Amino acid sequence: MVLDQVPRVIIIGGGAAGFFGAIACAENTNGDVDIRIFEKSSKFLSKVKISGGGRCNVTHDLVDSLSFLENYPRGERELIGPLTRWSQEDTVWWFREHGVDLKTEEDGRIFPVSDSSQTVIDSLTSAARNGGVITKENFHVNQIIKSDDGGFHIYVNGEEKPIEVDFILIASGGIRSGSSRELLHSVDHKYSYPVPSLFTFEIKDNELNDLSGLSVDHADVEVSSLGIKNSGPLLITHWGLSGPVILKLSALGARLMEKINYQFTIRVNWLGDTWTNDRLRQVIDSRRDDRGSRIVEKKSPLKEMPNRLWKRICRKTGIKNGLKWSELTRDSIIKLINHLISEEFEVTGKSLNKEEFVTCGGVKLEDIDLRTMESKIVKNLFFAGEVMDVDGITGGFNFQSAWTTGRIAGEEIARRCMT
Ligand SMILES: Cc1cc2nc3c(=O)[nH]c(=O)nc-3n(C[C@H](O)[C@H](O)[C@H](O)COP(=O)(O)OP(=O)(O)OC[C@H]3O[C@@H](n4cnc5c(N)ncnc54)[C@H](O)[C@@H]3O)c2cc1C
């Protein structure tokens, strides 16, 4: 840093983590630092805009920090410290202070009361503007070169003349593109290989796909070959299965599933684990006793099971149209129960869920000092957000890690600028 000169901070990436880092730096330096956000595209905060179906699921209402951490398949242990320093409660507080009223939905997801991500964008852009942060769109950082004075030369948009800076925060998002990885090479940082997370399962089964749009609230889904299972709402789509339980499984198994080319068997309990074999047997026996003359296929005896799905399961188990409860054989009862709580499907691929999609993989956390987000390899270089090897399941956890890491990096850069 040149003495008597205002410190120069460049934030690479105008997403959630970049903006939060820039704002934190500005809030703690009272306009005494030159802070600039360089964004390669023509739009800042474009993922915030489309996030949560246009509503932006800002964070999640899980105050117990251990339960919160369980939602990060990558970063669960490493985020313990950072989330203590900037928690979901801090995020809620910050947004309320900056004009965004938030509400918590039944499942714990937190959204702006306006149900519009634009409210979040307006709040971030005005906080940045008020803090004197300069924003530059169409500024693609191609390369970073360390200079001898501890600062950097950065090259933008292929130009030959570099820009000199004192501190850099890399908040460039998921590293699936080659150019993102090039940037990391230029600062000697290793990364774990990027693969998709938060995708849905492709299952080619016409009878299932015909039920597209149907959902059950509490399914258990298990991929026994990979040793993972999860529970939650399950949605049938025209290409297979989706919904929170599938997205969570895809996050938990992101790497393993990529290795086996997204081809594996899943076992679905359509009713959730409260429905045991014995309990189902009792329901079926009582139907046989009390309503023996009624047609089995006609109406689901379980409120958890939509009628159309029930009909499909009856057909699958060979229960013919017109068969009465009293005519059910022992063999078809066993098959019926088996399909209800343990139906198998072959997954043949993944379909990206356009609603929510993150990268598993990023800058290795062992090379980052997680108390400050500074690189352990290059002094004065910081990281925040999805560029790091941290990713969460759906529900606001990915933005929370962007707010947390951006905040911590921005505060530390401010502290260093002021000393
Ligand atoms: C459709 C969708 C919906 C989502 N919904 C939610 C949700 O509701 N809740 C939630 O928690 N998470 C959600 N996520 C995930 C969440 O959006 C991301 O985890 C989060 O945006 C990561 O923030 P970031 O700032 O690290 O990266 P990004 O938001 O990706 O921002 C990085 C920015 O850096 C820019 N950049 C990259 N390289 C360079 C370069 N070399 N020079 C200059 N600029 C560069 C990129 O153009 C980009 O604008 C969603 C994701 C998607 C795709």
Ligand as a Chemical Component Dictionary entry (heavy atoms), coordinates in Angstrom:
data_LIG
# 
_chem_comp.id                   LIG 
_chem_comp.type                 NON-POLYMER 
_chem_comp.pdbx_formal_charge   0 
_chem_comp.three_letter_code    LIG 
# 
loop_
_chem_comp_atom.comp_id 
_chem_comp_atom.atom_id 
_chem_comp_atom.alt_atom_id 
_chem_comp_atom.type_symbol 
_chem_comp_atom.charge 
_chem_comp_atom.model_Cartn_x 
_chem_comp_atom.model_Cartn_y 
_chem_comp_atom.model_Cartn_z 
_chem_comp_atom.pdbx_ordinal 
LIG C1  C1  C 0 -31.974 -19.896 -10.194 1  
LIG C2  C2  C 0 -31.306 -19.818 -8.846  2  
LIG C3  C3  C 0 -32.066 -19.560 -7.703  3  
LIG C4  C4  C 0 -31.463 -19.511 -6.438  4  
LIG N1  N1  N 0 -32.225 -19.236 -5.345  5  
LIG C5  C5  C 0 -31.629 -19.170 -4.121  6  
LIG C6  C6  C 0 -32.375 -18.791 -2.963  7  
LIG O1  O1  O 0 -33.550 -18.429 -3.025  8  
LIG N2  N2  N 0 -31.724 -18.813 -1.759  9  
LIG C7  C7  C 0 -30.394 -19.149 -1.645  10 
LIG O2  O2  O 0 -29.860 -19.148 -0.529  11 
LIG N3  N3  N 0 -29.672 -19.451 -2.744  12 
LIG C8  C8  C 0 -30.251 -19.455 -3.963  13 
LIG N4  N4  N 0 -29.501 -19.760 -5.059  14 
LIG C9  C9  C 0 -28.045 -19.894 -4.905  15 
LIG C10 C10 C 0 -27.442 -18.463 -4.782  16 
LIG O3  O3  O 0 -27.974 -17.652 -5.809  17 
LIG C11 C11 C 0 -25.924 -18.473 -4.880  18 
LIG O4  O4  O 0 -25.393 -19.394 -3.968  19 
LIG C12 C12 C 0 -25.376 -17.085 -4.595  20 
LIG O5  O5  O 0 -25.863 -16.187 -5.592  21 
LIG C13 C13 C 0 -23.866 -17.056 -4.587  22 
LIG O6  O6  O 0 -23.460 -15.718 -4.465  23 
LIG P1  P1  P 0 -22.035 -15.247 -4.978  24 
LIG O7  O7  O 0 -22.004 -13.756 -4.824  25 
LIG O8  O8  O 0 -20.983 -16.052 -4.356  26 
LIG O9  O9  O 0 -22.006 -15.620 -6.520  27 
LIG P2  P2  P 0 -22.887 -15.054 -7.722  28 
LIG O10 O10 O 0 -24.215 -14.616 -7.271  29 
LIG O11 O11 O 0 -22.811 -16.087 -8.785  30 
LIG O12 O12 O 0 -22.092 -13.752 -8.185  31 
LIG C14 C14 C 0 -20.808 -13.826 -8.755  32 
LIG C15 C15 C 0 -20.683 -12.714 -9.764  33 
LIG O13 O13 O 0 -19.339 -12.641 -10.195 34 
LIG C16 C16 C 0 -19.311 -12.323 -11.580 35 
LIG N5  N5  N 0 -17.991 -12.751 -12.079 36 
LIG C17 C17 C 0 -17.534 -14.015 -12.241 37 
LIG N6  N6  N 0 -16.269 -13.995 -12.700 38 
LIG C18 C18 C 0 -15.919 -12.712 -12.832 39 
LIG C19 C19 C 0 -14.751 -12.045 -13.275 40 
LIG N7  N7  N 0 -13.671 -12.752 -13.653 41 
LIG N8  N8  N 0 -14.733 -10.686 -13.320 42 
LIG C20 C20 C 0 -15.822 -9.961  -12.915 43 
LIG N9  N9  N 0 -16.970 -10.547 -12.489 44 
LIG C21 C21 C 0 -17.012 -11.885 -12.455 45 
LIG C22 C22 C 0 -20.483 -13.121 -12.130 46 
LIG O14 O14 O 0 -20.918 -12.579 -13.354 47 
LIG C23 C23 C 0 -21.518 -12.943 -11.003 48 
LIG O15 O15 O 0 -22.338 -11.823 -11.212 49 
LIG C24 C24 C 0 -30.083 -19.763 -6.332  50 
LIG C25 C25 C 0 -29.324 -20.021 -7.479  51 
LIG C26 C26 C 0 -29.925 -20.036 -8.736  52 
LIG C27 C27 C 0 -29.106 -20.291 -9.957  53 
# 
loop_
_chem_comp_bond.comp_id 
_chem_comp_bond.atom_id_1 
_chem_comp_bond.atom_id_2 
_chem_comp_bond.value_order 
_chem_comp_bond.pdbx_ordinal 
LIG C1  C2  SING 1  
LIG C2  C3  SING 2  
LIG C2  C26 DOUB 3  
LIG C3  C4  DOUB 4  
LIG C4  N1  SING 5  
LIG C4  C24 SING 6  
LIG N1  C5  DOUB 7  
LIG C5  C6  SING 8  
LIG C5  C8  SING 9  
LIG C6  O1  DOUB 10 
LIG C6  N2  SING 11 
LIG N2  C7  SING 12 
LIG C7  O2  DOUB 13 
LIG C7  N3  SING 14 
LIG N3  C8  DOUB 15 
LIG C8  N4  SING 16 
LIG N4  C9  SING 17 
LIG N4  C24 SING 18 
LIG C9  C10 SING 19 
LIG C10 O3  SING 20 
LIG C10 C11 SING 21 
LIG C11 O4  SING 22 
LIG C11 C12 SING 23 
LIG C12 O5  SING 24 
LIG C12 C13 SING 25 
LIG C13 O6  SING 26 
LIG O6  P1  SING 27 
LIG P1  O7  DOUB 28 
LIG P1  O8  SING 29 
LIG P1  O9  SING 30 
LIG O9  P2  SING 31 
LIG P2  O10 DOUB 32 
LIG P2  O11 SING 33 
LIG P2  O12 SING 34 
LIG O12 C14 SING 35 
LIG C14 C15 SING 36 
LIG C15 O13 SING 37 
LIG C15 C23 SING 38 
LIG O13 C16 SING 39 
LIG C16 N5  SING 40 
LIG C16 C22 SING 41 
LIG N5  C17 SING 42 
LIG N5  C21 SING 43 
LIG C17 N6  DOUB 44 
LIG N6  C18 SING 45 
LIG C18 C19 SING 46 
LIG C18 C21 DOUB 47 
LIG C19 N7  SING 48 
LIG C19 N8  DOUB 49 
LIG N8  C20 SING 50 
LIG C20 N9  DOUB 51 
LIG N9  C21 SING 52 
LIG C22 O14 SING 53 
LIG C22 C23 SING 54 
LIG C23 O15 SING 55 
LIG C24 C25 DOUB 56 
LIG C25 C26 SING 57 
LIG C26 C27 SING 58 
# 
